[in-house]
Amino acid sequence: MTDSIDTSRRAMTLGLATALLTPAAAMAQTAALGKTGVTAPVSGALTAEAKAYFTEQEPFFKQFAQEFTLDPNIVYFMAAQKGSMPKSVVAHYKDGLDQVARDPFPVYVEASAKTRAKIAKCYGTTPDQIAITRNTTDALSLIFNGIDWKPGDELLMTPLEHPTGITLALRTAARYGVVIKQWGVPVHAHATVDEVVAALERQVVPGKTKAIFFSSPLWPIGQRLPERRIAALAQKAGAITIVDGAHYNGMFDPQLDETGIDFFALCGHKWQCGPGGTGALYIRNKKLASNGTDLPKFFISRSQSRIVPFDGSRGDWDIGEALSMYGFPESADWRALGEACELWDQVGRQRIETWHLRLGDYFRDQLVAAFGESAVLGAQRDPALKSGIVAFNPFPTQQQRRDEKLNIEFRARILKEYGFRISGLGVGNNGLTRKPDPEAAKFASGTIPNRDPLTLAPAPMDHPQRVNACVWNNREQIDRFVAATQDLVKKMI
């Protein structure tokens, strides 16, 4: 194997220049397949091209998996909850914490400008457009509180947002008199990018739609949305774009300046595998080839910088630095986030993105082979709508698929009895449509509250079980998981 990573920096422990896993490492990989000896199911057929891809890349990623100190008795399909920090990042992170404990006086163990420059380089932008935040929620709060909302402005958003985004939208509406308008997302197996854009375009009203807010990938089902197409549509309508990208950076190669998006809230501790309590905010600070519109007025709600105008005006100043200046942050965390970003660059972000997508495809194919196409939630054909998050429900009847108690029990037992950690749950009637709105009754607790793309009538989906195709996962683990799921479903119905 000829692939290598710069191992000189802090004695990085990857060891990726060797060809195969050591016997001990291979045994550890085998141990991390689940607690029972269930037999793997007959696999969905792989194309010759897919076989060649996995033959070439899987040995590399099995080695890369050794950089993460995950419990060998649990298969962790959960980067969308929280990723695992790589060994090399953890070691330097601990050094930073010790440094701060010995001498707490310095504000930063690494100048914030240097950290922001690392992140900006890795994410395809410039440091003035990157602020370091505490997580995605923190970044979204800064965005929603910074936009110059007026009574009657329309905020156009999907019903499929994370509870954080839903709460922020509802608070914004209550505070400023903003009108929330929903658009239903095409989520059937054969959905296309063109369908998704058309569904959004039907709800956009130029001059009235103030902002378009969406997640990519969507939290409950993992379906990616076409960021660049949506940005172009918004620009044409004179609308601002806000993206919840909690699962975007780290999973994809985030060339942010090319997206045309105005505001991108990013997470540091999920797919990027940085420390908990870290994130980033991308705020477009100049006219770009992908977005030549004027910069929207923006009020900074958290900053100790005294050069910031108080009237929301924008100018030739470093807004990323201003937004990053708040008290005494855990600066060892910041440096560790920057180093996790650099490690992804060293491996190759396109390589990691392709692995997530290819392994995600494999996961979907095996679930479809075992439970049928209707068991997998969201688009399954258009590559532009796919991500490394796979949502499914293995139960055979709709009543079972929408039974919250049954589906929560499934997740508890797949962990306790088989050793696989996954996530689930939708927001149901705690989403955008909630009591006293009579339509809230259409959305059962824990289900996914989508709307029909044409009529906007309630179109609830099932209770989702979510699995992630992470850099530390492999096909053998997926095969065992599908077999365990088949075994458990038989016991539960």
Backbone torsions as a table, in degrees:
resi	resn	phi	psi	omega
1	MET	NA	125.9	-173.5
2	THR	-96.6	-10.0	-178.3
3	ASP	-66.2	141.7	177.2
4	SER	-147.9	157.7	177.6
5	ILE	-125.5	148.3	178.7
6	ASP	-61.0	103.4	-176.8
7	THR	-95.7	2.3	-179.1
8	SER	-74.2	-29.1	-176.1
9	ARG	-69.5	109.3	177.0
10	ARG	55.6	37.6	177.4
11	ALA	50.4	53.5	-177.3
12	MET	-55.6	137.5	-168.7
13	THR	-97.0	16.1	-175.5
14	LEU	-66.1	-47.5	-177.9
15	GLY	60.1	43.1	-173.3
16	LEU	-84.0	-0.7	-178.1
17	ALA	-79.8	-15.4	179.7
18	THR	-80.7	162.0	-169.5
19	ALA	-80.0	-43.0	-171.9
20	LEU	-134.7	166.0	173.1
21	LEU	-63.1	146.0	171.9
22	THR	-67.7	160.6	177.7
23	PRO	-54.6	-41.2	-179.3
24	ALA	-64.4	-41.7	179.4
25	ALA	-67.0	-38.5	178.2
26	ALA	-63.4	-38.4	177.2
27	MET	-64.5	-39.2	178.4
28	ALA	-64.4	-39.6	177.9
29	GLN	-62.4	-43.3	-179.4
30	THR	-65.0	-37.9	179.8
31	ALA	-63.5	-30.7	-175.7
32	ALA	-88.1	41.7	-179.9
33	LEU	-110.3	3.2	-177.7
34	GLY	117.6	160.7	-170.6
35	LYS	-83.8	-19.8	-176.2
36	THR	-106.3	166.6	-179.3
37	GLY	-98.7	36.5	179.9
38	VAL	-62.2	146.2	-178.1
39	THR	-82.4	135.6	179.3
40	ALA	-64.1	142.1	-179.8
41	PRO	-73.7	168.6	172.8
42	VAL	-64.5	125.4	-174.0
43	SER	-75.7	150.7	169.0
44	GLY	-63.5	146.1	-174.3
45	ALA	-65.1	138.3	174.8
46	LEU	-101.5	141.6	173.4
47	THR	-71.8	162.2	177.9
48	ALA	-60.4	-37.2	-179.8
49	GLU	-66.7	-40.1	179.1
50	ALA	-67.4	-40.4	176.9
51	LYS	-59.9	-42.8	-179.9
52	ALA	-64.2	-40.0	179.1
53	TYR	-60.3	-50.7	-177.0
54	PHE	-67.8	-35.1	176.7
55	THR	-60.3	-38.1	-178.2
56	GLU	-79.8	-41.4	-168.6
57	GLN	-98.6	-27.6	-174.3
58	GLU	-62.1	-39.4	176.4
59	PRO	-58.2	-40.1	178.6
60	PHE	-61.0	-48.5	-175.8
61	PHE	-73.7	-24.9	172.0
62	LYS	-66.8	-35.2	175.2
63	GLN	-71.4	-42.7	178.9
64	PHE	-59.4	-31.3	178.8
65	ALA	-60.8	-24.8	179.8
66	GLN	-72.1	-9.5	177.5
67	GLU	-78.8	-6.5	-176.4
68	PHE	-115.3	131.0	-174.6
69	THR	-92.3	49.8	178.5
70	LEU	-73.7	150.3	178.3
71	ASP	-56.2	119.6	-177.1
72	PRO	-68.7	-12.0	179.9
73	ASN	-91.8	-3.9	-179.2
74	ILE	-125.4	132.7	170.7
75	VAL	-89.5	120.2	-171.3
76	TYR	-102.9	103.8	178.1
77	PHE	-103.9	50.5	-163.3
78	MET	-140.2	35.6	177.2
79	ALA	-61.4	-25.1	-179.8
80	ALA	-72.4	-15.8	171.4
81	GLN	-87.1	-62.1	175.1
82	LYS	-159.6	133.3	178.1
83	GLY	-81.6	172.1	177.4
84	SER	-102.3	128.2	178.5
85	MET	-68.4	134.5	176.6
86	PRO	-62.9	151.7	-177.6
87	LYS	-54.1	-45.5	-176.5
88	SER	-64.6	-36.3	178.5
89	VAL	-70.7	-42.5	179.8
90	VAL	-59.4	-43.3	-177.0
91	ALA	-60.4	-46.7	-179.8
92	HIS	-72.4	-31.4	176.0
93	TYR	-61.0	-45.7	178.2
94	LYS	-63.0	-38.7	175.5
95	ASP	-58.8	-41.8	179.9
96	GLY	-64.8	-41.1	177.8
97	LEU	-63.6	-40.7	177.1
98	ASP	-63.5	-39.6	179.4
99	GLN	-61.8	-43.5	179.6
100	VAL	-67.4	-36.5	179.4
101	ALA	-66.4	-36.4	179.4
102	ARG	-72.1	-40.3	-178.0
103	ASP	-138.9	89.1	-175.9
104	PRO	-73.0	-8.6	-171.0
105	PHE	-64.1	-47.5	-177.8
106	PRO	-61.6	140.5	-179.6
107	VAL	-71.6	-37.6	-174.6
108	TYR	-126.8	142.1	168.6
109	VAL	-82.6	-17.0	173.6
110	GLU	-145.3	133.8	-177.7
111	ALA	-52.9	134.3	-177.2
112	SER	-59.5	-33.2	178.5
113	ALA	-62.1	-37.3	179.3
114	LYS	-68.2	-43.3	179.1
115	THR	-63.7	-44.4	-179.7
116	ARG	-64.4	-33.9	177.9
117	ALA	-65.8	-38.9	176.8
118	LYS	-60.7	-49.7	-177.7
119	ILE	-63.2	-44.8	-178.5
120	ALA	-60.2	-43.5	179.8
121	LYS	-62.1	-41.1	-178.9
122	CYS	-70.9	-26.0	-174.5
123	TYR	-105.9	12.5	172.4
124	GLY	70.2	43.3	179.1
125	THR	-151.6	-166.4	-178.3
126	THR	-115.7	154.3	-174.1
127	PRO	-58.6	-32.4	-178.6
128	ASP	-66.3	-13.4	-179.7
129	GLN	-104.0	8.5	179.7
130	ILE	-122.6	124.9	171.1
131	ALA	-115.4	143.9	176.8
132	ILE	-89.5	130.3	-177.6
133	THR	-123.8	-179.7	-178.7
134	ARG	-87.3	-22.8	175.3
135	ASN	179.0	-172.7	-179.5
136	THR	-66.0	-40.8	179.7
137	THR	-59.4	-43.2	178.3
138	ASP	-60.0	-45.7	-179.4
139	ALA	-64.1	-44.3	178.9
140	LEU	-63.2	-36.8	178.0
141	SER	-62.7	-42.2	177.9
142	LEU	-62.5	-39.6	-179.3
143	ILE	-66.6	-53.7	-175.5
144	PHE	-63.4	-34.7	179.2
145	ASN	-80.8	-12.0	-178.0
146	GLY	-96.1	-21.9	-177.6
147	ILE	-71.3	144.4	-177.2
148	ASP	-85.2	75.7	-178.0
149	TRP	-73.1	146.7	174.9
150	LYS	-127.3	150.1	176.8
151	PRO	-54.6	133.9	179.9
152	GLY	92.1	-12.9	174.5
153	ASP	-57.7	143.4	176.8
154	GLU	-101.7	129.9	172.8
155	LEU	-104.5	111.7	-177.4
156	LEU	-96.9	122.7	-175.7
157	MET	-148.2	161.3	178.2
158	THR	-80.2	156.7	172.9
159	PRO	-76.6	-4.8	-170.3
160	LEU	-97.4	26.0	-176.3
161	GLU	-83.1	158.4	175.2
162	HIS	-66.0	151.9	177.4
163	PRO	-50.2	-32.5	176.6
164	THR	-59.5	-49.7	-179.0
165	GLY	-66.3	-38.2	178.6
166	ILE	-62.2	-47.0	-178.7
167	THR	-63.1	-43.6	179.3
168	LEU	-62.4	-41.0	179.3
169	ALA	-63.3	-45.2	-179.0
170	LEU	-64.8	-38.9	178.0
171	ARG	-67.1	-40.0	178.6
172	THR	-63.0	-43.4	179.1
173	ALA	-61.4	-43.4	-178.2
174	ALA	-68.2	-35.2	-174.9
175	ARG	-80.4	-40.4	-170.7
176	TYR	-110.6	-3.9	-176.3
177	GLY	77.0	24.9	178.1
178	VAL	-76.4	143.6	178.5
179	VAL	-98.9	122.3	177.0
180	ILE	-86.8	127.1	178.6
181	LYS	-123.3	130.8	-176.7
182	GLN	-99.0	151.9	169.9
183	TRP	-129.7	133.3	-179.3
184	GLY	-78.7	137.6	-176.6
185	VAL	-98.8	126.7	172.5
186	PRO	-61.9	121.0	-174.4
187	VAL	-128.7	10.1	179.2
188	HIS	-69.9	163.7	-172.6
189	ALA	-56.2	-33.5	-175.8
190	HIS	-101.1	15.7	179.8
191	ALA	-58.6	146.6	-179.5
192	THR	-120.9	163.7	175.3
193	VAL	-58.0	-42.6	-179.8
194	ASP	-59.5	-39.9	177.4
195	GLU	-63.5	-42.4	-179.1
196	VAL	-62.8	-46.4	-179.5
197	VAL	-65.3	-39.8	179.8
198	ALA	-64.7	-38.5	178.8
199	ALA	-63.4	-39.0	177.4
200	LEU	-70.3	-44.4	-175.4
201	GLU	-60.5	-32.2	179.6
202	ARG	-63.1	-22.8	-175.6
203	GLN	-102.6	-7.3	-178.8
204	VAL	-80.1	132.4	176.3
205	VAL	-121.6	102.3	-179.7
206	PRO	-53.3	134.5	-179.5
207	GLY	88.2	-17.6	179.5
208	LYS	-116.0	-35.7	177.0
209	THR	-73.5	107.8	-177.7
210	LYS	-78.2	-43.3	-176.0
211	ALA	-148.3	147.5	172.6
212	ILE	-112.1	121.1	-176.7
213	PHE	-117.8	128.7	178.5
214	PHE	-155.2	159.7	174.3
215	SER	-101.1	147.6	173.6
216	SER	-147.6	113.0	-4.5
217	PRO	-69.4	159.0	176.5
218	LEU	-67.4	134.9	-173.1
219	TRP	-58.2	-52.1	-169.7
220	PRO	-75.0	-25.7	-175.0
221	ILE	-122.8	-8.4	177.6
222	GLY	79.2	6.1	-179.6
223	GLN	-75.0	127.5	176.7
224	ARG	-76.8	149.2	172.8
225	LEU	-110.8	151.4	-174.9
226	PRO	-77.4	88.9	-173.2
227	GLU	-55.2	-44.8	-174.3
228	ARG	-70.3	-38.8	178.2
229	ARG	-66.7	-40.6	179.3
230	ILE	-67.2	-40.0	178.2
231	ALA	-61.0	-43.4	179.9
232	ALA	-63.9	-40.5	177.8
233	LEU	-63.7	-42.5	179.8
234	ALA	-64.1	-43.2	179.7
235	GLN	-59.9	-41.1	179.4
236	LYS	-63.3	-32.9	-178.3
237	ALA	-91.5	-1.9	-178.4
238	GLY	74.3	29.2	-177.6
239	ALA	-108.1	153.7	175.5
240	ILE	-85.6	147.3	174.9
241	THR	-113.0	134.2	178.2
242	ILE	-127.2	126.7	-179.0
243	VAL	-121.6	128.1	166.4
244	ASP	-82.9	101.9	-177.4
245	GLY	-105.8	37.6	-177.9
246	ALA	-55.2	-32.5	-177.7
247	HIS	-110.7	16.4	-173.6
248	TYR	-90.5	-61.3	-179.7
249	ASN	-72.4	143.0	-175.1
250	GLY	93.1	-36.9	175.2
251	MET	-88.6	-47.7	-179.8
252	PHE	-106.0	171.6	173.4
253	ASP	-88.2	100.8	-168.5
254	PRO	-85.2	82.3	175.2
255	GLN	-81.9	81.3	-165.7
256	LEU	-64.9	-38.1	-179.5
257	ASP	-65.5	-19.6	-179.4
258	GLU	-87.4	-10.3	-175.1
259	THR	-78.8	-28.7	-174.9
260	GLY	81.2	3.7	-179.6
261	ILE	-77.4	145.3	178.9
262	ASP	-82.5	-44.4	-176.6
263	PHE	-134.9	128.5	-179.9
264	PHE	-128.2	117.5	175.7
265	ALA	-94.1	124.6	-171.7
266	LEU	-123.6	151.0	-179.3
267	CYS	-106.3	141.0	177.1
268	GLY	-93.1	-24.9	-169.4
269	HIS	-104.9	4.5	177.0
270	LYS	-94.3	-111.3	-175.2
271	TRP	-65.3	-21.8	178.9
272	GLN	-78.6	-17.1	172.8
273	CYS	64.2	33.9	171.0
274	GLY	-88.8	-173.0	-179.3
275	PRO	-69.6	155.1	172.8
276	GLY	-61.2	148.8	179.6
277	GLY	77.3	27.1	175.7
278	THR	-129.8	150.3	177.7
279	GLY	-168.3	-174.8	-179.6
280	ALA	-146.6	151.5	174.9
281	LEU	-120.2	121.8	171.7
282	TYR	-94.9	123.4	177.5
283	ILE	-127.8	115.3	-178.6
284	ARG	-59.0	126.6	-173.2
285	ASN	-121.7	13.4	-179.5
286	LYS	-163.3	165.0	172.8
287	LYS	-76.0	131.7	-176.0
288	LEU	-122.1	165.1	176.7
289	ALA	-59.9	-32.9	-179.1
290	SER	-84.1	-14.3	-178.5
291	ASN	-157.6	98.8	-178.1
292	GLY	-98.0	14.3	-179.4
293	THR	-76.4	161.8	176.8
294	ASP	-63.2	150.1	178.8
295	LEU	-69.8	132.9	178.6
296	PRO	-70.5	148.6	175.5
297	LYS	-59.4	140.2	-175.4
298	PHE	-147.1	123.5	178.9
299	PHE	-96.2	125.6	-179.8
300	ILE	-86.0	120.1	-175.5
301	SER	-99.0	-10.3	179.4
302	ARG	-142.9	102.1	177.7
303	SER	-171.4	140.7	173.5
304	GLN	-96.0	2.6	178.2
305	SER	-68.3	132.9	-178.5
306	ARG	-100.3	4.8	177.0
307	ILE	-92.7	-4.1	-174.9
308	VAL	-78.0	127.7	175.8
309	PRO	-63.4	147.5	-179.0
310	PHE	-94.3	-0.6	-177.0
311	ASP	-102.6	9.7	178.4
312	GLY	80.7	2.2	-178.3
313	SER	-72.3	156.5	-178.4
314	ARG	-115.2	148.6	-179.2
315	GLY	-153.7	-166.3	-177.3
316	ASP	-86.6	68.6	178.6
317	TRP	-143.5	161.8	-171.0
318	ASP	-82.8	91.0	-178.0
319	ILE	-69.9	-28.5	176.6
320	GLY	-64.1	-41.3	177.8
321	GLU	-64.9	-44.0	-178.7
322	ALA	-60.5	-42.9	-179.0
323	LEU	-71.4	-19.2	179.7
324	SER	-89.2	-5.7	-176.8
325	MET	-93.7	96.6	177.9
326	TYR	-148.0	106.5	173.6
327	GLY	56.4	-136.7	-176.8
328	PHE	-120.2	88.6	-177.6
329	PRO	-71.6	166.5	173.7
330	GLU	-78.0	89.1	-169.5
331	SER	-69.6	-24.3	174.2
332	ALA	-63.6	-32.7	175.6
333	ASP	-63.6	-44.9	-178.1
334	TRP	-58.8	-48.8	-178.4
335	ARG	-60.9	-41.0	179.8
336	ALA	-63.3	-37.7	176.4
337	LEU	-61.7	-46.3	178.4
338	GLY	-58.9	-37.9	-178.8
339	GLU	-73.8	-33.8	174.1
340	ALA	-63.8	-40.3	176.7
341	CYS	-60.8	-44.2	-179.4
342	GLU	-63.8	-38.1	179.4
343	LEU	-62.0	-42.0	176.9
344	TRP	-60.8	-38.5	177.4
345	ASP	-65.8	-37.6	179.8
346	GLN	-65.9	-40.2	176.1
347	VAL	-68.2	-38.6	-178.5
348	GLY	113.6	111.1	-175.2
349	ARG	-66.2	-36.7	176.3
350	GLN	-65.2	-35.8	178.7
351	ARG	-65.3	-43.8	179.5
352	ILE	-67.0	-43.1	177.7
353	GLU	-58.1	-46.2	-179.4
354	THR	-62.4	-39.6	178.2
355	TRP	-62.4	-47.4	178.5
356	HIS	-56.3	-45.6	-176.4
357	LEU	-70.7	-41.9	-179.7
358	ARG	-66.9	-44.2	-180.0
359	LEU	-69.3	-34.4	174.4
360	GLY	-62.4	-42.1	175.9
361	ASP	-60.2	-43.2	179.1
362	TYR	-61.0	-43.1	179.0
363	PHE	-59.4	-48.1	179.9
364	ARG	-60.6	-44.9	-177.0
365	ASP	-61.9	-40.1	-179.8
366	GLN	-70.1	-37.3	177.5
367	LEU	-67.3	-40.4	177.5
368	VAL	-64.3	-42.2	179.6
369	ALA	-61.5	-34.8	-176.4
370	ALA	-85.8	-36.5	-169.6
371	PHE	-125.6	-4.3	-179.4
372	GLY	94.5	157.7	-174.9
373	GLU	-61.6	-33.9	-177.4
374	SER	-68.3	-14.1	-179.8
375	ALA	-75.0	-22.9	-178.8
376	VAL	-95.5	129.9	-174.7
377	LEU	-95.8	133.9	176.9
378	GLY	99.6	173.3	-178.0
379	ALA	-61.2	139.4	-176.8
380	GLN	-126.5	-3.1	-173.7
381	ARG	-112.9	-48.3	-175.9
382	ASP	-72.7	115.4	-178.1
383	PRO	-57.4	-30.3	-177.6
384	ALA	-71.3	-10.7	-179.7
385	LEU	-106.6	8.5	-176.6
386	LYS	-100.0	157.8	174.2
387	SER	-146.7	-173.5	176.8
388	GLY	-85.9	2.7	175.2
389	ILE	-97.2	128.8	-179.9
390	VAL	-121.8	123.6	176.6
391	ALA	-108.3	138.3	-177.3
392	PHE	-154.5	168.4	169.9
393	ASN	-144.7	118.9	-170.4
394	PRO	-87.5	-4.4	-175.6
395	PHE	-77.4	146.5	-170.2
396	PRO	-79.4	-24.5	-176.9
397	THR	-111.2	154.1	179.0
398	GLN	-63.4	-36.5	178.4
399	GLN	-59.6	-42.0	178.1
400	GLN	-69.3	-38.9	-177.0
401	ARG	-69.4	-19.2	180.0
402	ARG	-110.6	12.8	178.4
403	ASP	-89.3	104.2	-174.8
404	GLU	-59.7	-45.2	-177.7
405	LYS	-61.7	-44.0	179.7
406	LEU	-61.9	-41.7	-176.5
407	ASN	-74.1	-32.5	173.8
408	ILE	-66.4	-39.9	177.4
409	GLU	-61.9	-39.3	179.4
410	PHE	-57.7	-46.9	-178.2
411	ARG	-64.8	-38.6	179.5
412	ALA	-65.5	-40.1	-176.1
413	ARG	-78.9	-32.8	178.7
414	ILE	-66.3	-26.4	174.9
415	LEU	-80.2	-52.5	-173.3
416	LYS	-67.6	-41.7	-172.5
417	GLU	-94.3	-22.7	-173.9
418	TYR	-125.1	-15.7	175.5
419	GLY	83.1	31.6	177.1
420	PHE	-119.1	125.1	178.7
421	ARG	-101.0	118.5	178.9
422	ILE	-131.8	179.9	178.0
423	SER	-128.2	-179.9	179.7
424	GLY	-174.0	-165.7	176.9
425	LEU	87.7	136.9	167.2
426	GLY	-113.4	177.4	-174.7
427	VAL	-90.4	-13.1	175.8
428	GLY	51.0	-133.6	-178.2
429	ASN	-80.4	10.7	168.7
430	ASN	-99.4	11.9	178.8
431	GLY	-83.3	-152.2	-179.7
432	LEU	-63.6	-35.1	179.6
433	THR	-97.1	104.4	-175.6
434	ARG	-135.8	166.1	179.0
435	LYS	-55.4	143.1	11.5
436	PRO	-88.8	7.7	177.1
437	ASP	-57.7	122.4	-177.5
438	PRO	-62.5	-22.8	179.8
439	GLU	-71.7	-12.9	178.8
440	ALA	-60.6	-29.9	-179.2
441	ALA	-66.0	-17.0	179.3
442	LYS	-74.3	-17.4	-175.8
443	PHE	-109.3	106.6	179.5
444	ALA	-68.3	148.8	179.5
445	SER	-56.5	132.4	177.2
446	GLY	86.9	-8.1	178.4
447	THR	-88.5	178.3	-178.1
448	ILE	-100.2	116.6	-172.1
449	PRO	-88.7	68.0	178.0
450	ASN	-81.2	170.6	175.6
451	ARG	-127.7	154.6	179.8
452	ASP	-63.3	128.3	-176.6
453	PRO	-60.6	-25.3	-178.6
454	LEU	-94.0	-48.7	-172.2
455	THR	-99.1	-15.9	-173.9
456	LEU	65.3	13.6	174.2
457	ALA	-68.2	150.8	177.6
458	PRO	-53.3	131.4	179.3
459	ALA	-136.2	68.5	-175.1
460	PRO	-64.3	145.8	175.2
461	MET	-103.9	-176.3	-177.4
462	ASP	-77.6	173.5	170.2
463	HIS	-71.7	121.2	-175.2
464	PRO	-87.1	141.3	161.7
465	GLN	-103.5	130.9	-175.0
466	ARG	-116.7	132.6	173.9
467	VAL	-126.8	152.2	-178.0
468	ASN	-121.1	136.9	174.0
469	ALA	-91.8	95.5	-171.3
470	CYS	-97.4	170.9	-179.8
471	VAL	-66.1	-22.0	-178.6
472	TRP	-95.2	0.1	-178.7
473	ASN	-94.8	165.8	178.8
474	ASN	-149.4	173.9	-174.0
475	ARG	-67.3	-34.6	-179.5
476	GLU	-63.3	-40.2	176.8
477	GLN	-63.0	-40.5	179.3
478	ILE	-64.3	-43.6	179.3
479	ASP	-60.0	-43.9	179.5
480	ARG	-65.3	-37.8	179.5
481	PHE	-64.3	-45.2	-179.8
482	VAL	-61.7	-41.3	177.9
483	ALA	-64.0	-42.0	178.9
484	ALA	-63.6	-39.0	178.7
485	THR	-63.9	-43.7	176.8
486	GLN	-59.1	-43.1	-178.9
487	ASP	-64.5	-44.4	-177.8
488	LEU	-69.1	-41.0	179.3
489	VAL	-59.8	-40.1	178.1
490	LYS	-60.8	-36.4	-179.3
491	LYS	-72.4	-29.0	-170.4
492	MET	-93.4	-15.4	-177.0
493	ILE	-113.4	NA	NA
